[in-house]
């Protein structure tokens, strides 16, 4: 007898909350897949229909939660895909000419020579090669590139030749140049933003007669990172 009373109370509660659909807000009884005459029948025979009504409501709840879970899973897949794309597109490097305690000069040479930066601060994405000194673009996009050069003539009256050129696929993009007998030491920095394609090679070249000097103070640096991808 107590069980029948309990079932009837549950049935009455569900009937009073009949305006809310577990299949989704705004759906009527027919759209929820229920029997439109079930509630009228159970109003006259509550003892026999209590369990049936509970099963119907539980079924609607399961459908609602299953649909919600399915939508959440789809959104999770989308978010994971976006996050993986962001991680795959990360690219940044920053290197210095040397890391020794004593000042060491690179050059001058009789021919143009590719500068190999030995000390690596960061090489996210492994785009920069410490063996060749070349940064190979991993993904098409807009990149920020910065180059700082420094040289020391050694003593007053000597010729200062602090110069280098930033090149993309062998073509000069920009390059600071300081060549005179007025300064004993000098430095310069350039920063550019370039639209590069995957596979492009970016490097720094030392022109004929120029030389750069560096130690663990890292006066000569070469830096680049992806601002945003375009593929």
C-alpha atoms as one frame of an Amber mdcrd trajectory, in Angstrom:
protein
   0.000   0.000   0.000   2.829   2.419   0.861   4.515   1.649  -2.452   1.323
   2.490  -4.369   0.950   5.784  -2.503   4.608   6.644  -3.195   4.189   5.916
  -6.910   1.055   8.044  -7.048   2.840  10.972  -5.406   5.669  10.696  -7.914
   3.163  10.506 -10.758   1.362  13.581  -9.500   4.632  15.492  -9.283   5.519
  14.562 -12.843   2.071  15.599 -14.065   2.438  19.011 -12.393   5.847  19.442
 -14.037   4.463  18.379 -17.393   5.242  21.750 -19.009   8.979  20.964 -18.997
  10.229  18.517 -21.589  13.293  16.407 -20.941  13.607  16.115 -24.696  14.386
  19.841 -24.796  12.672  23.099 -23.856   9.685  24.191 -25.886   8.468  20.710
 -26.936   4.951  19.523 -26.212   3.895  16.076 -25.062   3.386  14.745 -28.578
   6.827  15.920 -29.766   8.413  14.153 -26.795   7.196  10.815 -28.062   4.769
  10.266 -25.141   1.123   9.219 -25.293  -1.095  12.369 -25.160  -3.857  10.369
 -23.426  -1.578   8.733 -20.846  -1.920  11.460 -18.256  -5.731  11.540 -18.591
  -5.895   7.782 -18.143  -3.632   7.879 -15.119  -5.710  10.564 -13.484  -8.509
   8.000 -13.255  -6.307   4.983 -12.537  -3.258   6.311 -10.709  -2.444   3.080
  -8.863  -1.961   1.071 -12.057  -0.260   3.782 -14.142   2.283   5.144 -11.639
   5.128   2.912 -12.753   4.358   3.522 -16.417   4.527   7.272 -15.973   7.823
   7.047 -14.096   9.314   4.906 -16.828   8.208   7.410 -19.461   9.753  10.300
 -17.559  12.980   8.369 -16.923  13.157   7.526 -20.626  12.734  11.211 -21.512
  15.440  12.150 -19.019  17.823   9.596 -20.529  17.139  10.904 -24.024  17.719
  14.490 -22.911  20.994  13.729 -21.150  22.195  11.544 -24.020  21.542  14.372
 -26.476  23.326  16.841 -24.197  26.293  14.486 -23.822  26.467  14.050 -27.600
  26.558  17.819 -28.134  29.256  18.234 -25.492  31.340  15.513 -27.140  31.081
  17.290 -30.509  32.185  20.582 -28.963  35.076  18.818 -27.225  36.250  17.380
 -30.560  36.107  20.826 -32.173  38.029  22.419 -29.288  40.651  19.665 -29.330
  41.132  20.105 -33.080  41.622  23.869 -32.713  44.061  23.360 -29.839  46.082
  20.813 -31.812  46.277  23.217 -34.759  47.532  25.969 -32.470  50.158  23.669
 -30.982  51.257  22.479 -34.427  51.683  26.054 -35.655  53.939  27.183 -32.814
  57.287  28.293 -34.150  59.888  30.500 -32.480  63.652  30.653 -32.325  66.234
  32.970 -30.813  69.973  32.434 -31.183  73.252  34.211 -30.457  76.573  34.150
 -32.275  78.668  32.662 -29.448  78.560  31.938 -25.737  82.243  32.245 -24.761
  83.692  34.221 -21.882  86.112  36.144 -24.095  85.159  38.413 -26.972  85.579
  36.550 -30.259  85.198  37.994 -33.753  83.723  36.266 -36.792  85.323  37.475
 -40.037  86.300  39.348 -42.046  86.351  37.014 -45.063  87.159  37.436 -48.731
  83.765  36.070 -49.739  80.244  36.366 -48.391  79.754  33.797 -45.662  76.690
  32.378 -43.976  76.623  33.125 -40.242  76.046  30.125 -38.002  74.699  31.167
 -34.620  75.992  28.659 -32.090  74.112  29.533 -28.913  70.391  28.706 -28.873
  68.032  30.428 -26.442  64.900  28.773 -27.813  64.058  26.678 -30.851  60.352
  25.912 -30.567  59.338  23.720 -33.481  62.984  22.912 -34.385  62.906  25.237
 -37.371  66.433  26.562 -36.805  69.439  24.366 -37.571  72.548  24.954 -35.471
  74.553  23.051 -38.084  73.665  25.233 -41.071  72.496  28.479 -39.434  69.316
  28.336 -41.524  65.754  28.720 -40.274  63.415  26.636 -42.429  59.844  27.929
 -42.289  57.631  25.092 -40.980  54.280  26.663 -41.849  53.095  29.433 -44.135
  52.250  32.623 -42.289  53.384  36.049 -41.156  56.650  35.966 -39.232  58.478
  38.555 -37.166  62.242  38.525 -37.735  64.838  40.518 -35.785  68.565  40.839
 -36.310  71.071  42.618 -34.064  74.726  43.030 -35.058  77.689  44.259 -33.044
  81.374  44.691 -33.815  84.486  45.981 -32.059  87.348  47.460 -34.082  89.755
  46.590 -31.280  91.377  50.000 -30.900  90.781  53.593 -32.026  91.723  54.213
 -35.663  90.964  50.688 -36.851  88.243  50.224 -39.420  84.892  49.234 -37.942
  82.854  46.934 -40.179  79.692  45.836 -38.400  77.372  44.607 -41.126  75.178
  41.658 -42.052  72.262  40.900 -44.349  69.025  39.082 -43.643  68.158  36.777
 -46.546  65.135  34.742 -47.558  65.860  32.016 -50.112  69.144  33.747 -50.887
  67.560  37.157 -51.546  68.532  40.104 -49.348  65.590  41.458 -47.369  67.346
  43.937 -45.096  70.693  44.458 -43.448  72.379  46.935 -41.110  75.766  48.259
 -42.181  78.313  50.330 -40.266  81.697  50.648 -41.940  84.001  53.547 -40.959
  87.063  54.535 -38.947  85.269  56.907 -36.586  83.877  54.353 -34.089  85.694
  51.694 -32.163  82.496  49.713 -31.579  78.915  49.928 -32.757  75.692  47.933
 -33.051  72.438  48.037 -35.009  69.085  46.239 -35.009  66.448  45.606 -37.659
  62.949  44.129 -37.184  60.717  43.104 -40.089  57.443  41.255 -40.582  57.330
  38.993 -43.623  54.788  36.678 -45.202  56.723  33.448 -45.636  55.783  30.147
 -47.233  56.400  26.702 -45.773  59.864  25.566 -46.810  61.342  29.053 -47.212
  64.873  29.375 -45.838  65.851  32.363 -43.729  69.495  33.047 -42.852  71.976
  35.822 -42.070  74.902  36.497 -44.358  78.209  38.228 -43.557  79.285  40.434
 -46.504  82.867  40.686 -47.709  85.112  42.653 -45.334  82.620  42.725 -42.462
  83.114  41.129 -39.055  81.061  40.620 -35.899  82.281  40.206 -32.323  80.488
  38.441 -29.484  80.827  36.733 -26.116  78.414  35.498 -23.466  76.865  38.977
 -23.330  75.202  38.025 -26.641  75.602  41.226 -28.668  74.737  39.455 -31.929
  71.313  37.795 -31.995  68.943  36.409 -34.599  65.284  35.911 -33.647  62.071
  34.919 -35.388  58.579  33.709 -34.522  55.243  33.044 -36.188  52.687  35.807
 -35.662  49.821  33.896 -37.288  49.450  31.092 -39.817  47.852  31.627 -43.226
  47.292  28.041 -44.374
